[in-house]
Every structure is written in C-alpha cells, then in structure tokens.
Amino acid sequence: MKAVLSRIGNEAHAVGQAVRSGLIGFIPPLALPGLVKSVVDYGMMGSALSVAAARYSGHIAVRDELGAVSYGDLDARANAVAQHLRSLGVRAGDGVGVLVRNHRGFFDAVFGAARCGARVILLNTDFAGPQVRAVGDREDIALLIHDEEYSEALADAAPKLGRIVAWQDEPDADGLEAIATKGDTSRPPRPAVHPKIILLTSGTTGLPKGAERKDPRGLAVVGGMIDRIPFRAKRTVAVCSPMFHALGYAGAVLALEYGSTLLLRRRFDPEASWADLRVERVDTMVMVPVMLRRLLDVEVGVEAARPPALRVVFVAGAQLGSDLAVRSMDRLGPVVYNLYGSTEVSAATIATPADLRIAPGCVGKPLRGVQVRLFDEHGAEVPQGEIGRIFVGALDQLDEYTTGGRKESLHGLMSSGDVGRFDAEGRLYIEGRDDDMIVSGGENVFPAEIEELLTAHPKIVECSLVGVPDEKFGQRLRAFVVPADSSLTEDEVRDHVKANLARFKVPREVIFLDELPRNPTGKVLRRTLVAWQKEN
C-alpha cells in the first residue's frame, strides 16, 4: 500500500510539474478523438509525435542542414515512411535498425518504424561494418535504415527486407527523403503490438548489449527530470549528443513533446554551436561532457559574454568533473544540469547549478521516486561518506538485455556498475567503475580521484588511469595524459599527485597522448588503453 500511495503521489506531482512547464497544455477538441486512437494504436512512444503535431502543427519542429520541417509535416512524413515500410513487408515485432546521424531522417525512421509496431534498434553511428552486422544478426534486424556514408561499409549486409538510405548528398527516388515527402501520408493501420525502442549499451568493454525500454505508463519518470531541470515549451533546443544514445534520444523526444524547435547537425561543431547560441538564441543544449569541453575551448573573443537566451545545458553520458563544471558555469552562467544514470538503470540523480556551485564534483541527489543506495561487497549498506557499490531503483529501468540476463540486483535495486559515496547533504559522487578499482601494494585505488586532481592541473587537458600488472605490487598505476602545455613533464605529473594524495596513488608511469580514445558519447575506451599497454 505504501508503494502504491507513493506512486500516486509521484504521478500527481509530475502532472503538476508538466502543466506548469508546458508539457501538458491545450489540445484542440476536434483533435482529441484522433489522438486517443493514436495512443491506443501505437502506444505512448509511437504516438508522441502525433500528440505534438496536434498542439504545434505549424511550428518548426526540426531545423537541420536541409532547412526547416514543421510538426505537421514531420507527422505526415512518419506516416509516409510507415506506409512504405509496410509495403516492404515490415510487420509488428520486426526489427528495424536505424544507423542515422542527427537530422530529420532520424525521426522519419524511428516514428515511421514505430507506427508499424516494429522493434526499433538505435545503432551507434561510430560502428564499423562488422559491428553493424554483428548487432544486426543478434537483434534480428529485418530492415536497415542508414545514412549514405555507411553504404560502402555495409555493401555486403543483406537484411531480409533490405536497406533504405537516409541522408544523401544527392537524394534519389529510393531514398528516405523521397519516401517521406512523396509517399502515402494516411495513417497506417493499428499494428498487432505496440512498438519497442532498443538502445544499446556503451560497449566500452565489448560488443554493446541491447536494452529494451518500456513504454511509459505515466508521467512519474519524466516528472523526475522536469522537477529538477526547467524545460519549457516552444523553445529552441540544440541536440548535440548523438540521438542514438539515451541522452540524445531522451533530450530530442522530450523537446518534441514540449513543441520546441530542435537544431540538429550531423556532426558536432563547437564553432557553429557558438553561432547558434547567439543567432538562434538557443534555450537548451543537450550534450556529453567532452562536447561541453570543446565548446568552452573555442576562442570567441568579444563574443565570450554569456549567451543571451541559454537557460539549460543538459549533460550526461560520462564524468563531468569539477574543473569542467566550474569552467562551464563561469563562462555560461548557472545553467549546467548534470545527470547520472545508465542505459540499464535509467536516470538516477541530477546535479543542479546550485549543487555544482557548492560541490562541483558531485552528480547530485536522487530524482523523485528513485532509490539510490550504496552497498559493500557483502551486501551491507555503507555509512555516509564511505565508498560503496551503487544500486538504483527506478520505474523504467531495464528488465533484461535482449540477449537475456540483466545487471546484478540487490535488495530489489539494480547495480549501475559504478562505485560512489554520499556527502552529508545527500549528494552522490562517482568514484569510478566497480571493475576499475586498482589494487596496488594491498591498497585500493579508484582512478577517478586521481583523474579529477590531474585534470584540474593548468597544464593538463584530460587524463585516464589504468592498472598495469606488477610482480612486486600486484598492479601499478599508469597515467595517460593529454597535455595542454608541451613543457609538461612526467615528473611534474607525479609530483602534483604526490603533493595532494597518498603516495600509493602516484602513477609509476606517465604516457602523453594527443587525445584519449573515446566512443561517440564521450566515454573513455579503457580497453583501448589496456590494448595500448600490451602493444607498447
């Protein structure tokens, strides 16, 4: 009963927040029957665009490198794509892979496939051909929609229902753009089952797993985010993070539900983003921390004043770090909101600008309706201030991977795979991955603490630490450092750590790199660094 009452309270609170922020608003009475039918036919995910189109039909939904598309037109395009996919044989439950960068074709593909009741698999745009084929075989992708740039790498890929090319420098009659603009725009019939969206894990340790997201059964999930982040209706939102990723996808769909105009570029361009902030008067930016760092590294001269309309910089996907948090707010104002979560556990905490000013290294407090607890290796909850394994209980977290299996659970909560600690105010700090812990000379070392210290050094852009086998100590620390100043020496790096942390946390080796290997969402590929140490 307590859980039921809590859920009702969270839903009621979320509805209030949704009304105040503009997420829920007036819908023309004549449109209501059609919208109810759309929700019944396609589910919450499949009908999201129809609901937005009913409220904001003539408003610009997307502005990309091809121009502008209104909400009404985007809705019609989704119908046209759905009708075409049906003509190719796509039926409810079939897998439709989407390998598309940030442009209108992403929504054509996703919502078109959703209206067929398909399983929509969002593929990493950094994948090579073999990875696409491996995931395609595992997820049983029947039809693949991909940008032209991947055509050569996918030349021998043969999903049973074929392939459709999305972005083309010179569109042809068989491409997605022609299908969306010239096809049958009548609403497709109700599929046998509602669509499903499948996001892939980051794959930092191997081939990404598929994580199926549930169709939301209320507003409590999104309510937790809008309770902390002041999203508003009909604003301009620059979605910089790849939309195949949980952050980019959630940010884009939420912006559509608010009737905002999405500014999209196929590839992130920090200089162009500064122009968007000024000329387009961007209200919200959705990006991963490495993009934020690149944005702040741009020399803009007299234009370095705070952007005139920017209210929200929504970041997630990798560690923000104290130094970048402070730099961001000094340069952009109190606008940074840092979300912690994962594809599996969903959103867990959010650090607001107020949190980051007081504790720039934190990831904030748990969202309303979300439990976050820390346990030791024996399953006992750790005291405040001590490091423990992070377990999360959220409404929309993963049941199991598409291949079976799930993350470890404890006391009804799911492991995030990270370790962290709470401060006295209930703010969470991430110390690193639970499998990143390095045992050197019997001492437990978490790389994040050392990385945070070194990144704040004026001669260091960023760094990452890994453990190297050592006969005497079990493991020793090796630091990979991207210097900001060519005069930086290995001894300076070691001395800086020695002056601030315990001696056993001083890296034995320091390797200088031009950049750290990262995936498209900004996470450091530690397996690449481990491979480097084996090869050199």
N, C-alpha and C positions, 0 to 999 in steps of 0.2 A: 504493500500500500504506500509506503514511504517513497519508493521509486516512482510509482505512478503519479503521486502528487508532485514530486519533483519535476517529472517530465511535463506535466500540465503547467506548472509554474514557469518552466523554461520556455515552453511554447507561447504562453501568454506574454511573457517578457519580450520574446523575439518578434511577435506580431506588433507589439507597441513600437519597438525599435524600427521595424520595417515600415510602418506607417509614417513615423517621424522622419525617417531618412528618405522617403520617397520610393522605396522598393515596392510598397503596396500603394496603389492610388486608383484614381478614377478609370473605369473601363466603360466605353460606350455600351449602353444597354443592349443595342442590337447585335453587338459582337459577342455577348455572353454565351448564348447557346452554342455558337461555333467553337468558343474557347473551351467550354465544358467538354464538348465532343473531342476536341484535340487532346485534352488531358487524358480522357478515357481511352482514346485510341493509341496514343503514343507515349503516355506516361509523363512524368514531370520533366525529365531530361529532353525527351523528344518534342515536347510542346513548348519549351521555354521560348523559342524564337517566335512562335505564333502569338504567345501572350504579349511579348514585347512589341510585335508588329501591330497588334490591336490598339495599343496605347500610344505608339510613337510612329505610326505608318510613314509619314512624310519626313521624319527626322533622319539625319545622316547616321547610319549605323557603323559603317566602316569607311575609312579613308586610307587607301594604300597607294602603291606606286602606279596603279591603273586609274585612280581617281576615287570618286565617292559612290557609295551604294546606300540607298535608304533602307529603313527597316521593312517597309512594304515590299521592296524589290528583293531584299535578302530572303524574305519568307517565300516569295514566289520562286526564287532560284532553288531553294531547298526542295520545293515540290517538283520542279522540273528534273532535278537530279534524281530524286526518289523514283519518279516515273521511269526514267531511263534505266536506273539500276534494276528495277523490276523487269523491264523488258529484256535485260541481260540474264535474268534468272535469279537475282538476289531475292531471298526469302527470309522470313523471320528466323533468327538464330544463326544465319550465315555470318562468317567473319569477313569484315571489310577493313583492310589495312589502310591507314592514312599516313603517308610519308610526305608531309606538306609543311612548308615554312609558314611564317606569319603573313598571310594575305587572305583575301576574301575566299579563295578556294578552300581554305581550311573549314570554314563554316558551311560552304556548299557541300563538301564531302561529309562532314560529321552529321549535320542535320538531315541531309539527303539520305544517308545510310540509316540514320535513326528512324526515319519515317517508314523504312522498310522493316523495322523491328530487328535490325542487324546487331551483331556484336561489333562495336566499333573499336578497333585496336589502334591506338595512337603510337606511331613508331618514331624513334629517335632520329632526327634529321642528321645526326652525325654518324649514323650507321653506314658501314661499308656493305657492299652487295651480299657477301656471305652471311653477315649478321641479319640482314633483312630476310634472307631465305631461311635461316635457321629459326628465327622467331615466327616467320610465316608458316613454316611446317608445323611448329609446335602449337601455334594458336589456330591452326586450320583456317588460314586466310583464303577465302574463295575468290575475292576480287581485291585488287590493289590500286589505290589512287595515289599517284606520286608526281612530284614536280619533274620537269623536263631534265633537270641537272642530274637526276639519278638514272636516266634511261639507259645509258651505256653500261653502268654497273649492274643493272637489272636485266640486261639483254637476254639472259638465259633463265630468268624467272618466269614461271608459267602457271600462275594460279588458275584454277579450273574455269573461272568466269572471266578471266582476262585482266587487263590493266587499262586504266584511264590516266592520261597525262593532265595534270592540273596546270601549274604555272608554265607558260610557254612564252619565249621571247617573241615568237611569231605564231600566234594562235591559229589552229587549223580547225576544220569542221568536226573532227572527232575528239577535240579536247574538252576539258571540263567547262571552260568558259563558254564555248559554243553550246554545250548541253544545257548549261544553266540559263542562258539568255534566249535560246530558241526552242526549248522543249516545252512539253505539256505542263502547264502550271496548275492544273487542277489537283486538288488534294488526293493523295493516294489512299486506297482503302486501308482499313484497320488491319495491322498485321496480327498474326496469331499470338505473339508475345510482345511485350514492351522491349525497347532497345536496351542494350547494356554498353557501358563505356569501360574500356580496359586500358588502364595506364600501366606503363612499365616502370619497374624499379630502376634506380640509377645505374645499376650494373657496374659499380666500382670494383667488385670482386669477381665478376664473371658475366655470363650472358644474362641480361635483365629478365626478371620474372614478371609475369602478368598479374596485375591486381585489379580485380573487377570491382567497380564502385556500385554501391546500392543506389536505386532510385530513391531520392529523399522522401521521407514520409512526414514532412512538416517543415517548419522554419527554424527549429532549435539549432540545427547545425550552422546554417548561415547566420543565425542570430548571434551566435558566439563571436563571430568575426565582426559583424557590424556594431556590436556592443562596444568594441574597442577601437575600430577604425571608422572614421567619419565619412564613409562613402555617401555620395549624394546623387540625385537623379539628373540626367541630361547635362553631364559634364564632359570634358574631353579627357580621355584615358589613353595613355601611351603604354601599350603592352609590349615591353621589350623582351621579356623572358619568352623562350620558345613555348608555343601553345600546346605542344605535345606533352609538356611537363605539367605536373599537378599545379604548380603555382601559376603558370601562364594560362592553363585551361580554366582554372577556377577564377582567376582575375578577369579573363575575357568574358566568360559566361555571366559572371556577376555584373560586369559593366553593361552587357546587353540587357540584362534584366532591369537595370536602372535606366535604360534608354539613353545611355551615353554614346558618344562618338568615339570609336576605337581608332587610334592612329597606329598603323601597322607598317613595319618594314621587314623585308625578308631577312635581313641581317642587321644586327645592332650596329649603329653608327653613332658614337658619342658626340661628334661634332654636330651631326644632324639633330640629335636629341636636344642639344642646347638651343638650336634654332626653333625646334618645336615648342620648347618651354616658353620662348619669347613670342614667337609669331602665332602659334596655335593656342597659346595660353593654356597649356596642359594643367589640369587639375590633379591628376593622379598618374603616377608612374608605377608599373609593375616590373620588377627586375630582380635578378640574382645579385649577390654582393659584388662579384667580380665586375659586373656591368656598372654598378654604382661607383666602384673604384675607378674604372676607365672614364666615367663621366666626370669625376672630380679631377682627374689628371689633365683634362683639356684646359689649355690656356685660353681664356676668353677675354682677357684684358678688361676694358671698361664695362663689359657685359657680365662681369663676375658678381654683380649685385644679385640678391636673391630673386629667383623667378617670380614674376608678378602674380601668378594665379595658383602656383603649386601648393597643394594642401596635404598631399599624401604621397609618400614613397613607400610602397609595399614591397618588402624584401623577404626572401626565404630561399631555401634550397641548399644553403651552405652557411658556414660560420660567418657572421658579420664582423665580429671582433671589435674591441674597444676603440682602437685607433680610427678605424673607418667610421664607426658610429659617431665619434666626436667630430671628425672632419666633415662628415655629411651634414650634421646639424649646424656646425659653424658656418658652412657655405650655403646651405639650402634653407635653414631655419628648422623649427621644431616640427618636422614633417615625416620623420622616419618611423615606420612601424615594422618591427622585426618578428616574423612568425617562425615558430619552431614546430616541426611535425615531420611526417614522412608519408610516402605513398601508402604504407600499410596502416599506420596508426591515425592518419589524418591530422588535422590541426590540433595541437596540444596547448601551446602558450603563445602569447603575443606580448612583446615589449613595446610600450607606447613611448613617445618622445619624453614624457616625464620620467619613465623608468630609465631610459637610456641616458638622460642627463645625470641622474643620481648614480646609476650602475651601468655604465656603457658596455660592460662585458656580458650582461645578462640577456636572456631570451624572454623575460617577463613572467607573468603569472598565468596559471591555467585559465582557459576560457570557461565561461559559464557552462555548467553541465558536464565538464570534462574533469576526470580524475587524473592526477599525476602523482605517483608515489615512487620512492627510491628504496631498493632492497639490496642487501648484501648477497654474497654467493650462496648463503644458506637459506635465503628466502625471508630473512628478518628485515623489518623496516629500519633504515638507518636514522640516527638522530639528525636534527637540523644542523647544517654546516658540514656534515661528513659526506664523502663521495659514495654514491651507490648507483646501481643499475636502474635506468629509467623505465618505468612501466606506465602505460597510458590506458585509460578507459574513455572512449568517445563513442558517439552514437553511430557514426558512419565509417568505422574502421573496417579493415579487411576481414572477411570470414576465412578465406583461404586463397592461396595462389591458384591460378588457372590450371596449373600442373599438379595441384594437390599440396597439402602441407600448409603450415602457417607459421607465423612468428611464435616464439615461446610465450606462454601465458603464465601468470602467477596471480593468485587471488582475484581472478576474473579480469585482470588487466593484461595488456599486450606489451611485450618488450619493444622499445624503439631501437634497440641495438646500441644505444649510447649510455654513457655514464655522466652523472652530474651531481650537483648539490643545490640545496635551497639556502637562501640567506634568511635573516631574521624577519624580513618583510614578506617572505613567501615567493621571492623571485628566483627563477631557476637559472643555473649556469651550466653550460655544457663543457665537460672536461675532455670529451673525445669519444670515439667508438669503444665499446667494451672489449673488442678484439684488437684495438690499437695499443693497449697497455704494454709497456716495455718493462721487463724485469731485468734490472742491471745490478749485479752485486747484491741480490736479495732485496733491492728497493724497487717499489712500484712507481713507474714514471708514466704520466699521461702527457703525450706530446702537446696537447692544446695549450697548456700553461706556458711552456717554453716558446711555442709559436707566437702566442699573444705578446710575450715580452719582446721577442725579436722583431716582430712586425712593427712595434712602436718605435724601434730604433730609427733615427733620421736617415741612416744610410741604407736601410733595407726596405724593399717594396713588399715582399712577402716571403714566406718560408714554409717548409714542411719537414717534419722529423720522422724517421723510421728507425726500427731496431735492426742491428746487424749482429749475426752470431759472433760470439766471442768465447774462446776456450776458458779464460780466466773468470770473466764476469757473467757468463751466460749470454748476455746481449750488451752491446754498446750503442750509444746514440750517434746517428749520422744526420746532419742537418743539410738540407738542400735550400739554398738561399738565392733569392733574386735581388741583387744589389741595386740600390738607387744611385750609388756613387762608386765609380771604378776603383777608388782608393781603398775601399773596404778590404780588410784582411781577415784571414781565418782566426788569427789571434784576437782581433777586435771582437769578433762574434763570440768566441769562447769567454773572453774577459767580461763581456757585458752580462752573460748568463751567470758567471761566477760571482759577479758583484751583486747580483739580485736574487739568486736562488741557491739551493743547496748544491754542493759540489757534485753529487751523483747525477745532477740534471744538466751538467755541462756536456755538450756534444764532443765526442772524441774526434770526429771528422766533420769538416765543413766543405760542401761542394757548391760551387757557384753555377747557376743556370741563368739563361736569358729569360726563361719563363717556366712556371710549373705546369706539368701536364694536367689538363682539366677536361671534364666532359662538358657538353653544351650548357648544363645548368650550373657550372662553376665549381663543382666538387673536384678536389684534387684526386687524381688517379694514383693512389698509393701503390697499387700493383705495378704500375709503370715504373715508379721509383724503385720498388723492390727488384724489378727486372733489370733496371739500370745497374744496381749494385752487383747483381750477379754477372753482368756482362763486362764490367769495368774493374 
